[in-house]
Amino acid sequence: MIDIKAIQSQREKWLEWKDIKPLREELEKLQKIECDINLSDIVKISANIDKEFQTKIYNLAKMMKPWRKGPFELFDTFIDSEWRSFIKYNLLEKHFDLKDKIVADVGCNNGYYMFRFLNHSPKKIVGFDPSPLNKSQFDLINHFIKSDIVYELFGIEHIEYYEHKFDTIFCLGVLYHRSDPISSLKSLKRSLNPNGELFLDTFIIDGDEQISLCPKDRYSKIPNIYFIPTVTTLKNWLSRAGFKDIEILNIQKTTLDEQRKTEWIDGESLDSFLDKEDQDLTVEGYPAPKRAYIKAYLG
């Protein structure tokens, strides 16, 4: 049995890592101000602030690179994140009703989706992500939004041991990082209340066969990608994990409109991950990234 409180206490110390501590110190210095909040495609925070404060915000946000999810607009600073996350959010939004529900976002990154969830009046939102940098980005944005969102430095393997269960779980872009996907899905299933629902997106390959691609080394230059199934196989995994009424919401290829390099990330992005001669292939020769979006129920 996992001692979740002990892990929680241990991981809080991650915020004292030498590359994270300066960010935390700057966050603690930020003054409280009243802001106008707009939780739309661009999560916007605005207020009448002086140039000195605006410069402080810009410099702190730059210190927190890379910004993967977003975009955000902090006063006059536009954080043009690598992912235009509203494309995925808008695809999913028509399929969920979060009012008065207890919601988890597993692999929540900097909280972009959770901030958008606030528009739907959930009872509680908890984000799970073991990155102290992502949490610092979240804390910067939430310093001004002042939400009650809870951010835990946990991974998918910890959620079933959390202090309560959830009505709705979002697990977006996580499953292909897990070396045992069925075990991970079972963990998510055990974390749901009766009649709970899971929203999942993950890489897939074309075909009706009950098979999965297992990249030898890297996929799209990413080292920790383990299994990329056909949709048939993905549905089999969900069924074996205990989910029912599995609904395919969408299948969509990742485009350069959705994921691209900006000044707010370091290193490469999708354009560098694809074959220069054939963008239907990755640089390794595998099928280019395509995702299935799925809604699955317990009951």
N, C-alpha and C positions, 0 to 999 in steps of 0.2 A: 504493500500500500504506500502510495506516495504521500509524503508530508508536504502538502501544498503551501502551508504557511512558512515552512523552513525554506522552500525554494523561493517563495516570494521575498523573504527577508534577504536571502543571498543575492538575488538578482537586483534588488534595489542598490546594492553596492556597485553594480555595473555602471551606474550613473557617476561613479567617482573615477572611472578610467581616465587616464591622462589626456586622451583626445576628446573625451566627453565632458570632463569636469569644467573646462573653460566655458563651454556652452551653458552648463547649468548655472554657473556663477553669473553669467550675463542675464539669463532668464530671471534670476532672483532679484536683479537690479531694476527690472522693468516696472515702471509705475503703472498704477491702475487708472484707466481712463474709460469713460463712457463712449461706446462706439455704436455705429449703425451696422447691422449685420445683414448680409444678403446671401442666403444659402442656395444659390443657383448653380449653373454650370461652372462659373467661376465663383468660388467661395470668397466673397468680398467683405473686407472690414474697413470701415471709413470713419474718420473723425477729423476735427480741426486740430492739427498738431503742428508744432514748429519744425523748422528744417533740421534742427539738431536731433530731435527725436526720430524724424524720418530717416536720417542717416544712420542712426543707431540700429533701427529695425532692418534697414537694407544690409548693413554690415553683418548683423547677427544671422540673418537668413542666408547670406553668402557663406558664412562659416559653417552652416549646416548642410552644405552640398554633400552628396547629390540629392535633389528633390525628384523622386520617381513618380509620385502620384500628385494629382492636382488638376487644374491650376488654382492658385490662390492670388488674391490681390490684397496686400497689406498696406493700406493707405496709398501711397504713390508707388509702391514696389509691386510689380507684377512678377510672380514666380511662375514662369513658364515651364512646368514640369515635363519630364520625359514623356509621360503618358498623359494624354488628354482623357482623363478618367471619366468624364461625363458621358463619353460614348458608351462605355460599358454600363454606367449607372442608368442612363436613359433607356438602354435596352432592357434592363431588369425591372425598372421601377413600375412599369405597367402590370407586373406580375405579383407584386407583393402588397400586403396591407399590414403595417406594423403598429397600428394604433393599440395602445395599452399592452403591447407585447414586450417580453424580455428578449432582447436581441444580442447576439454575439457576432462579431466580425473577426474571423480567424485569419491571421496574416493581414492585419489591418493597416500596415505600413504607417503613414503619418495621420491616418484618421479621416481622409477625404470623404470616404463613403459614409462614415459614421456621422460626420457633420451634416451631410445631406439627409441622413435618416431622421435628423431632428425635425424636419418638416412634417414627418408622419406621426408625431406624438407617441413614440413608444414609451412604455413604462420605465425601461432601463436599457442602456446600451453598454456593453462591455467589449473592449477590443483586446485581442491577444496578438502580441508580436514580440519576439525576443531581442529586438534591436534597440539599444539605448539611443542611437541617433534618430531613429524613427520616432521614438517617444519624445525626444527633445523637440523635433519638428512639431509634433502634436501639441506639446505643451506651449510652444510659441503661439500657435494659432488659438488654442483654447484659453490662453491668458486673456485674450480680448473677447472671445465668444462667451466664455464663462459658463460652459455647459456642465452637466453632471455626468458626462461620459466617464467611465472607468477604463483606464488603460493598464493592462497587465503585461509584464515582460515574460509571458509564457508562450510556448509553442502549442501546436495541435495535440501533442502527446499529453498535455496537462489538463486540457479542458474538461475531461470527464471527472476529474478530481476537484473541480472548482466548487465553491461554496453553495452554488445552486445550479439548477438546470435552466434551459432556454426554450422559448417557444419557436424562435427562428434563428437559424445559424447561416451566416454567409461564409463560404470558404472559397475565395476567388484567387486563382493563380497559385495554389499551394500544393495540390495533390501530386503534381509531377515532380515535386521536390522530395517526395516521400518514397523510401526504398520498399515499403510495404503498404501499398495503397489500400488494400482491403482492411488491414488493421487500423489504418487512419480513419477510414470511413466508419468502422465499428466504434471507434472512440467518439466520433461525432454523433453517431446514433445514440450512444449511451449518455450523451450530454443533453439530449432533447427531452422536453416534457412529453407526456402522452399527446398524440396527434400533432407533434412538432413537425417542422418543415426545414429542409435544407436547400439552400441555393448554392450551386457549385458551378465553377467554370474551370476547365482544364484543357490542355493540349489534346488533340485527337488526330488520328490519321484516317484517310478515306478507306472505305471498304466495309463489307458486311461480315467478313470473317471474324471469328472469335479469337483475335490475335492482338498483340501489342508490340510496338517498336521499343527495343531496349538499346539506346545508343551506346556504342562501344566506349566513347570517351566524353565527348561533348555534343550538345545539341544546340545549334544557333549560338555557338561559343560559350554556352552555359555548362559548367561542369557537373552540377548536381541535378541533372534531369535523368530519371530512372526509367519510367514507363510512359509511353504515349500510346493509348489504346485506340481501337476503332470504337465507334459509338456502341456497337453491339457488346463489346467487351466491357466498356464503361458501365453499361446498364447491368451486365452480369455482376460486376464488382459491387454495385449498389444493392442489388438483390441479395447477394451473399452476405452483405453487411447488415441486412435487415430492413432496408427501405422498400416502400411500395409506391404504387402510382407514380412511376418515374416519367416525368414529362420533359421532352426536349424543347426548350424555349427558342433556341437559335443555334445555328452553326455559322461561324464567321471567321474568315481569314484575317489575321492581324495585318493592318495596313500602315504605310508610312504616314498617313494622316493621324493615326491613333498613337503611334509610338515613334518618336524621332529624337535626334540629338538637339539639345538646346544649351544655352549658356549656364543653365542651372544644374547640369550634371557634369561629371568628369568621365572621360572615356568614351566608349562607342555606344551606338544604339542600333535599332533594327536594320538600318541601311547597310551597316557593316557586317551584319549577321547573315545576310543573304548572298547567294551566288551573284556575282556581277553580270554574268551572262544570262542567267535564268533565275528570276526572282521567285519562281515557284519552288526553288530549292534553297536549303541553307548552305553555308559555305562548306559544310561537311558532306553535302550531297543528299541529305534527308529532305522529306517534304517540308516546305516552309510552314511556319507556325499557323495553326488553325485551331480554334477553340469551340468546344461545345458548352452551351449554357443550359443548365439542368435544374429543375425543381423536383424534389423528391419528398415523400411523406413517410411518417412512421405508420399511420393508421389508414 
